[in-house]
Amino acid sequence: MDEQLLDWVERVSAFLTEQYGQPPIAGRILGWLMICDPPEQSAAQIAGAIAASRASLTSNMRLLVGAGLVSKRTRRGERTTYFRMEDDAWERVIRARIASLASFRQLTKAGLDLAGRADPARLRDADRAFAWMAEVFEQAKGPGDA
């Protein structure tokens, strides 16, 4: 296996661990599934590539499938489950996160209504920040948009 590919997988893992608190194995799985050929891999193939135990792989796969980053499939006539990172996985996850953050604005607005004239600056600033973010992403085109 190409050492440069594995080094890149490790860099992906380190980034996701440091920036998003993902377990290192989850980061390695994502890194591997972003670059592997063929794009669909069995648990045994992934475990072999990233040097992970099957138990660790299983729990981290559940996390990644639940987050919508990885999908699992079977092939007719086979008992093996294959995992794949869908081409639009990052866009879907990012859109879901943005929608979640934008929906937090409903809470900041409710807080402002409750606080009335005595609304604290930190609540006002939070509301402005979430309003700005909602506006920016509402106008933004996605990676697949022309």
C-alpha positions in Angstrom: 0.0 0.0 0.0 1.2 3.5 -0.8 2.8 5.2 2.2 1.8 8.6 0.9 -1.9 7.6 0.8 -1.7 6.3 4.4 0.0 9.5 5.5 -2.8 11.5 3.9 -5.4 9.3 5.7 -3.6 10.0 9.0 -3.7 13.7 8.3 -7.4 13.5 7.6 -7.9 11.7 10.9 -5.8 14.2 12.9 -7.8 17.1 11.4 -11.2 15.6 12.2 -10.0 14.6 15.7 -8.6 18.0 16.5 -11.3 20.1 14.8 -14.4 18.1 15.4 -13.6 15.7 18.2 -14.1 12.6 16.0 -12.4 9.5 17.2 -9.1 8.8 15.3 -10.4 5.5 13.9 -13.5 7.3 12.5 -11.2 9.9 10.9 -9.1 7.1 9.4 -12.2 5.4 8.0 -13.4 8.6 6.4 -9.9 9.4 5.0 -9.7 5.9 3.6 -13.2 5.9 2.0 -12.5 9.2 0.4 -9.5 7.9 -1.5 -9.7 4.1 -1.8 -10.3 2.1 -5.0 -12.8 0.6 -5.4 -14.9 3.1 -3.5 -17.0 0.3 -1.8 -15.0 -1.6 0.8 -15.8 -4.4 3.2 -15.0 -4.0 6.9 -12.1 -6.5 6.4 -10.7 -4.3 3.6 -11.0 -1.1 5.7 -9.6 -2.7 8.8 -6.6 -4.0 6.9 -5.9 -0.7 5.2 -6.1 1.4 8.3 -4.8 -1.2 10.8 -7.8 -1.1 13.0 -9.4 -3.9 15.0 -12.8 -5.1 13.8 -14.4 -4.1 17.1 -13.2 -0.5 16.9 -14.2 -0.4 13.2 -17.7 -1.6 14.0 -18.4 1.0 16.6 -16.9 3.8 14.5 -18.8 2.7 11.4 -22.1 3.0 13.3 -21.1 6.5 14.2 -20.3 7.4 10.6 -23.4 5.7 9.1 -25.6 7.5 11.7 -24.0 10.9 10.8 -24.8 10.3 7.1 -21.2 10.3 6.0 -21.0 6.6 5.1 -23.6 4.2 3.7 -23.6 0.5 3.8 -24.7 -1.9 1.1 -24.9 -5.6 0.3 -24.5 -7.2 -3.1 -26.9 -9.9 -4.4 -25.6 -13.3 -3.6 -23.1 -12.1 -1.0 -23.2 -12.0 2.7 -20.5 -9.3 3.0 -21.5 -5.7 3.8 -19.7 -3.0 1.9 -19.2 0.6 3.0 -19.0 3.7 0.9 -18.7 7.4 1.3 -21.3 8.9 -1.1 -20.1 11.6 -3.5 -22.3 14.2 -1.9 -21.9 13.2 1.7 -20.0 16.3 2.8 -22.5 18.6 1.1 -25.4 16.8 2.9 -23.7 16.9 6.3 -22.7 20.6 5.9 -26.3 21.5 4.8 -27.7 19.7 7.8 -25.3 21.4 10.2 -26.1 24.8 8.7 -29.8 24.2 9.1 -29.3 23.2 12.7 -27.2 26.3 13.4 -29.7 28.5 11.6 -32.6 27.0 13.6 -30.8 28.1 16.8 -31.7 31.6 15.8 -35.3 30.8 16.8 -34.0 30.4 20.3 -32.0 33.6 20.3 -35.1 35.5 19.0 -37.2 33.9 21.7 -34.6 35.0 24.3 -34.7 38.5 23.0 -38.5 38.5 23.3 -38.3 37.3 26.9 -35.6 39.7 27.9 -37.4 42.7 26.4 -35.6 46.0 26.6 -33.1 44.6 29.1 -31.7 42.1 26.5 -28.0 41.4 27.2 -25.5 42.4 24.5 -24.3 38.8 24.3 -27.8 37.6 23.4 -28.2 40.4 20.8 -24.8 39.5 19.3 -25.6 35.9 19.1 -28.9 36.7 17.4 -27.0 38.9 14.9 -24.4 36.2 14.2 -27.0 33.6 13.6 -29.1 35.9 11.4 -26.0 36.8 9.4 -25.1 33.1 9.0 -28.6 32.2 7.9 -28.6 35.0 5.3 -25.1 34.0 3.9 -26.0 30.4 3.5 -29.4 31.1 2.1 -27.8 33.0 -0.7 -24.9 30.6 -1.2 -24.9 28.1 -4.1 -24.0 24.6 -3.4 -21.0 22.8 -4.9 -23.2 21.2 -7.6 -25.1 24.4 -8.5 -24.2 26.2 -11.7 
